[in-house]
Amino acid sequence: MNRPQERGAVRLAGWGNAPVEFCHPVRPQTASALQQLVAHGDQPSYIPRGLGRSYGDAALNHGEGVILQSGRDRMLAFDGQHGLLRCEAGVSLADIIDVFLPRGWALPTTPGTKFVTLGGAIAADVHGKNHHRDGSLGGYVVDLELLTAGGQILRCSPTENTDLFWATIGGMGLTGCILTATLRLLPVETAYVDVEYRRTADLGETLERCTATAGDYRYWVAWIDCLARRGKLGRSVLMLANDAPRSALSPRVRDRPLRLPQRRRMSIPCNFPSGTLNAWSVAAFNELYYRGHRDGRRIVDVESFFYPLDGLGNWNRIYGRRGFFQYQALFPPQTAHAALAKLLEKLAESRQASFLAVLKSMGPAGKGWLSFPFEGYTLALDLPNRGSQTVRLLAELDELVLENGGRLYLAKDATMTAETFWAMYPNLPRFRELKSAIDPANRFNSSLARRVGIVESP
């Protein structure tokens, strides 16, 4: 029987629209309905899915069940003295910002989009531009309620069901379904950051400036021109920022420091024609972007700084119907310079253009067993899907990352092999042992988990 073609199967994809798979989505509205589904649902396995912003197959389950969590989005309690927010896993980061930023509370760290659920952010242990100072999201999760494959609802925290807690942080939804979580928010004085822009001539200068300045700034990120070659290889625009105090704001906004500017949100109505993003168009964009960011300081609202692409709805359609692969690699400090140079050279030679290439400085690793970050430098880029040509390039990049002691991010990956994954994540045997104990039938499963060998394929 061909399960993907059964009644009720629909085509699903991650944000990169590659791959696209037939899955069986279901949207339980209550915890009891979810509990009943996990225990008695007619699919062999399920994977929780939030707003679909992971890029590859992390929230896909080919031919089997997908639990849509976005409808379970109530905020349950807030401790204003300590900044502790308890809410259901389907609450989005955008919801949290809308409610609490005007009250002087901000997310402790955030990925490049606010349109992700809290449960998904915990499952991916997301990190942001402040990882070198503040770490990843898992360090700010006080506790969570987890529905396990056995139907139990367990409270997990750094002191209660500790192993299960740290397996769930970064565990990609494979330990169970997060029902609620308590997150520690941080107080802020304004909704703005004070950004210093610095252009660099090449990769060496970019990394030197990071070493010299990272300690002075809470937020550190660089846009990199991935098509620049030879003497310009790795030229960048650095964006170094701290939270802006009220005294730094212009008189026009000083009387409403926690209110975000109103702006019209545009949207891409349909997929662009294939080939719109090519080496020539991206090279032109990169040149304009580099020249358009002159050195200097500016006060920027947090949405413009943290979520520049969220202002353009459905921006993934720019890559056309075949979609794209986002690729995020992390290198330790000892190998970062040479490895990043080789990676950028391979990209430039391939002419497989990426106009979204972001370099960040990473701090010490957190405690999540399958969490991505460790100390070093991480580069994230988007590659238009050109079929086998792109897959071959990604395999070459995987080999380079592995040879240099690096790691790939599960929330972005779509092509990594099990052999590569096992070599990159030393806590995998520990994770598999715990999962086998709490979910021996692999009731929680995903296409990604089977592909990279977190669970065995049937």
C-alpha positions, 0 to 999 in steps of 0.5 A: 500500500502506498501510504503517501497517497492515502486519503487525507495526505497533503503536500507539506514542506519546510520554509525552503520548499525542498523537499516536499512530502505527503503527510497526514496533518492533524490539529488537536485543539486541547491537551486531552485530544492530543493525548488521545491522538498520540495514544490511539491515532491511526498513524504509525508516528507523529511529529509536532509542527509549529509555523513551518519555519524550519527549512528542510524535513525536520517538521515533515513525516513522510506518509505519516502524521504531523501534529499542527501545534499553532492553534494551541497558543494561549498565554497562561501566566506572567510573573512581572517581578521575575519576567517569567512567561508561561504559555502553550507551545503554539504561541509565536515569538511574534505574539510574545513581542506584541504583548510584552515589548510595550511593557518593557520585556524582550525575548532573551534571544531570537532567530532571524524570524519572529514567526516561529512557535515557542515549542518549535524554538525550544525543539531547535534550541534557537540562537541569535545574534547575541549567542557569544554573550547570552547563549541559546534559548534553552538557557532561558527555559525554566520548565516545560510540560512534555507529552510522552509517547506513553501518554504521560504529561511530565514536568521537565526542568533543569532539576526535574526529569533533567535528562529528558529536559536537556534531550528535549532542548534541541531534540527536534520534537522527537522526545514528545510533544511540548504542551507548555513552557515557562520562558524567562524574558529580559527587561529592556528600556526601549524597542531600539538597538544602537548599531555600528556598521563597519565594512570589511575588505576580506574574511581576515579583516572580518574575523579580526574585527570580531575578535577585537570587538565582540566583547564590546557588543551584545549583538554581532552579525556580518553579512558576507558577499559569497560571490566575492573572490580573490582579494575580496573573498569574504568581504562583509558588512558588520553590524555590531549593536547594543540595546539602545537606552532611552537617552539615545533616541531621537526626540521624535520617539523618546516619549514612546520608547517601547513602541515599534514604528508602524510599517506596511508589510509587503508580500510576494504573491507567487513563485518567481520564475526559475532562475531569477536568482542567478550569479549575475543578479545576486552579484549585482545585489551584493555589490549594491548592498556592500556599497550601500552600507557605509561605516557609521552608527544608527539607532534601529528598531528591533524588528528591522535589526532582528527580522529584516525579512519578516517585512516581506511576506512569503519571501521564500517564493523568490526562489521559485517552485523548486525552492532552496536549501538553507545551509548553516555550518559552525566551525571551532575557532581553531579552524574557522578562518581556513575552513570558511575561506575554503567554503566561500571559495567553493561557493564562488566557484560553483556560481550557485548564488546566495544573497542571504549569507550571514556570519555570527560569533558563537559562545560556549555550548549549552546543555541540550544533547542535540543542540547545535551551538558551540564556541566558534563561527557559524555561516548560514546561506541560502542556495537555490535548488538546482537538483542534483547539482546543488545536492552534490555541492552540499555533500562537498560542503558537508565533507569540508565541515566534517574535516574541520571539526564543524557541525550542521544545524538540524533545523536548516538541514535537508541533505546530510547523511547519517554517517555525517550526522553521527560524526558531528553530534557526540551526544547522539548515542545518549539521546538514542538511549533515552528515546528508546526508553521513553518511546520504544516504538518511535511514536514520535518520528520525522523524515529528518530523524530517519534520514540522519539516523536518530531513529532507524528506518523501518 
